[in-house]
Amino acid sequence: MAWVGDRLVPRDQATVPLDDFATRYGAAMFETMLARHGRVFRLQAHLDRLARGLRGMGVEPPPFEAARAAIDATLAANGLRDASLRLVVSAGSGRAPNLEAAHAPLMTLTADALPAAAPSAPRLRVVSVRLDEHRPLSDAKTANFLAYLLARREARLAGADDALLLNHAGDVAEAAAANLFVLLDGVLVTPPIEAGPIAGITRAAVIEVARALDVPVAERRIALGDLVRADAVLLTNSIAGPTSVASVEGAPPASPVAVAWRAPASEPPVVARLREAYLALVERECAVAGAHGEA
């Protein structure tokens, strides 16, 4: 079952208007969220980011209670308590390429069971697709996902699992569907938001967990050459959480710098501590929320 507009419908029968701006122009915002014990981890943060993107398009976001009711109903209808949720809100419908002419923003929501096993360590490929750090609404998740799709296609054709994108300044930005952290000389380093990555909810939680463990954290520029001396490379997203990277290879076109990094045979102990603390945070917040009927 899927939520479309204001009701549940069978997912294989769900429809979206042909002139909806999500379909016609890619003008929509989305959130991918983790549900545990029937509650979304950091739901307020997800909806706040969604609201920023929608208001940037001149669209009033759905009320918190309406979004939570749709989430609760969709989870229940699919018999899921632990799930991956994808919430999309379009700018509305219309035939002219003018945001102010769009009407009736549409909210859709789908729920899928979580993978049975933890993801294996991905192999990253540095790709030619660049992330525009100056793009509009760079702190939101837009349905216009073409750059990431092209980046991932290039990486997979080269035998990798995911793409590592640089920004136009040549600095490391993020993977195609995840934020990136690098362990350098005992410091957990991640590109600053000004470098172009999406301000991930999991990214923020991992920074929070690292500081609670007294692990030094720095949000600063990461040059491609920094990766060759990394003790660990991590990806973070809402569904997989922190995931160790197996390798990083490749170079941007015409670049004198090429990377050929392999994860050490033994994972640094701090990485396991971060992962365990993050999972404990999710469990604690969602279990408490579930017990009290709160998001």
N, C-alpha and C positions, 0 to 999 in steps of 0.2 A: 504494500500500500504506500502511496505517496500523498503528500499534502499539496494541493494546487489551489491557490486563491484563498478560499475559506472553508475547504472541506477535504476529506480523504477520498481518494479514488484508487482503483487498482492501478498499479504502476505501469503495467503494459497497456493501459487505456488512457493514461494521462496525456493531455494535450496542452499546447501553448499557442495562443493566437499567432497567426502567420506574421502579423504586423507588430508583434511585441518587439520592443527595442533590443531585448537580449538576443533575439534571433536576427533582427534586421541590421543592427549596428554593433552588437556586442556591448550595449550600454546596460550593464547590470553589475551588481556587486554580489560576491559570494563569500561564505565562510564554510570551511571544513572543520568539524568539531568532534571531539571525543566524548562519548557518553560512557560512564561507568556507574553501575548500580542505578541506572535509570536517570542519571543527572549528568549534565554537560559540565566538563571541567572548564572553569573560568568563563562561564556563559556571558557574564556581564562584559568582560573584556572583548569577547567576540562580537557582541551586539554593539558595543561602543565603536569598534573599528568599522563594522558594517554601516553604522549611522554616519560616521565621518565621510565615508565614500559616497553614500546616497545623498547626503546634504551637499556634497561637492558637485553633484549633478543637478541640484535643485529639487531633490525628491525627499519627501518626508518619510523617515524610516517607520517600520511597523512598531507599535508599542511593545514594550518588553513583555507584558503579559500575553499579548497575542502571539508573539514568537514562542514563548515558553509553552503556551497551550498547544500550539502546532507541534512542537517537539514532543511533548508528553503524549499527545494523541498518536503521532506517527510511530513512536517507540512501542506503545501499547499495541497498536494495530498489527505491527510486525512481530510481536512477541519478543522484543529485544530489550535488554537492560544494558548490555555492553555493545556499543555500536559506533560506526562511523556515520556522521550526519553531514549532509551537504545542504546548506540553506542558500537560496538565491533570491534576490529581489531585483526586479528589472526597473528601468526608468518609466515603464508604461508602454502603451501602444500608440502607433501613429505611422503615417506614410511619408512624412517630410523629415529630413534630417535636422530637426530642431528639438532640442530637449524641452523647451518651453511648450511645445505642441503635444508632447506625450501625455497620455492620461491613463489612469487606472494602473498604477504599478502592481506588478504581480509577484507574489511570494510563493515559491515552491520549496519543497523539502523532501529529501529522500533519506532512507536509513539502510545501512548494510551491516551485516555481521562483521566483527573484527576478524582479521586473519587468525587462523588457529595457531600459527607459529610466529615467533619473532622474525623480523626480516633479516636476511643475511647481509653481511657487510657489503655495501655497494662499491663498485668501481666507477670512479669519476673520470670524465674526459673534458679537458679544456676545449671549448668550442669557439667557433668564429662569431656566433651571435652575441652581440653586446647588449648589456642591460643599460637602459637610459636612466641614469641617476637623476635626471631633471624632468622626467615624465610627469604629467599632471596626476594628482591624486596618488602619488607614489606610496603613501602609507596605507592604501586600501587594496583590497583584492578584487580586481576587476575581471569580469567574464571574458574580456578581450585577452585571451591567453596565448595568442599565436606565437609570440616570440619564444615563450617557454616550450611550446610544442615543437617548434623548429629546432630549438637547442637540444631537446631530448632526442629528436629524430637523428640529428647529426651524431650525437654521442652513441646511440644504439647502433647506428650503421657502422660505427668504428669499433664495435664490440664492447662498449661500456654499458653500465646500467643507468647512469644519469649524467647530466651535463653540469659542468662548472662554468658559470658565466662571469666574465669580467665586465666592468662598466666601461664607459667611453674614456675614462682616465687611465684605463689599463690595470685597475686594481681589482682584486677578488671581491665579488659581490655576494653571490649565493648560488645554490643549485637550482635546478628547474622547478623543484617542488619542495624546497627545504631551505632553511637558514643554515649557515655554516659557522663552526667554531674550529679553532686551531690551538692546540696545546704547544706553546713555545716557551721553553726555558721555565716551565712551571707556571706560566701565566695562561689563562684561558682567554684567547683573543677572538673577537668577532668583529666583522666590518661594521662601522657605524651606519646608522640609517641614512646619513647624508651620502653614503657610497652607493645607495640604490636598493638594498635589500628591503623586502617587506618587513614591517615591524611585527614579527611573529609572536603569537601568544605563548607558544612553547619556548621560543627564544628568551622571552622575558622571564618565564618560570625557571629556566635553566640558569640564567644569570642570578636570579634570586636564591636558588638552591646552592650555587657555587659560593656565593658570599656568605651564606649561612654556615657552610663548611670551611670557611676561611681560605677558600681557593682564590687567589688573585684573579681578577677579571679586568680586561681592558677592551673597550670599544674603540678600535683604531684601524687605520689603513693597513691592509694586508697586501703586500706585493706578491706577485706570482712566485718570485724567487724565495719568499719566506717559507713556502710549503716544503721545500726540499729538506729543511731542518726541523720539521714538525715532529713532535713525539706522538701526536695523535691528531686525526682530523675527524670531526663529528658533524653529522647532519641532524637537524631537529625539525620535526613537524608535528602537527597535532595528533596524528594517528600513531606514528611509530615512536614518538618521543625522541630521546637522544640515541643515535645510531652511529657506531664506529664505521669509518670508511676503510675499505681494504686497500685502495690505491688511487692515485691521481696521476694522470698522464696527459701529455699533449702540450700544445702551444698555440697561441693565436697566430693568424697569418702574418708573415713577414716579421715575426718577433725573434730576436736572438735568444730569448729565454724559453727553454723547454723544461717541463717537469716530468720526472719519472720517480714518483714517491711510492714506497710500499710501507704498509703498517708494520710495526715491529712484531716479532713472533709473540711477545708477551704484551698484552694491553697494559698501559700504565695504571697502577692501582687507583689513581684519582678518577679515572674514567668510570670504573665500576662503582666507585662511591657516588659520583654524580648521578649515574643512571639509577642506582638504588634509591637515592634520596629523592630524585624526581618521581619515580614510581610511587614512593611512599607519600609524597605530597598529593599526587592525584588520588590515591586511595583514601587518604585522610579527608581531603576536601569533598570528594564525591560521596564517600560513605556517610559523612556527617550530614551532607545535603540530603541524601536519600532518607536518612533516619528522621529528618525534620521536615521533609517535604518541601525543601527549598532548593533553589538553583545556586 
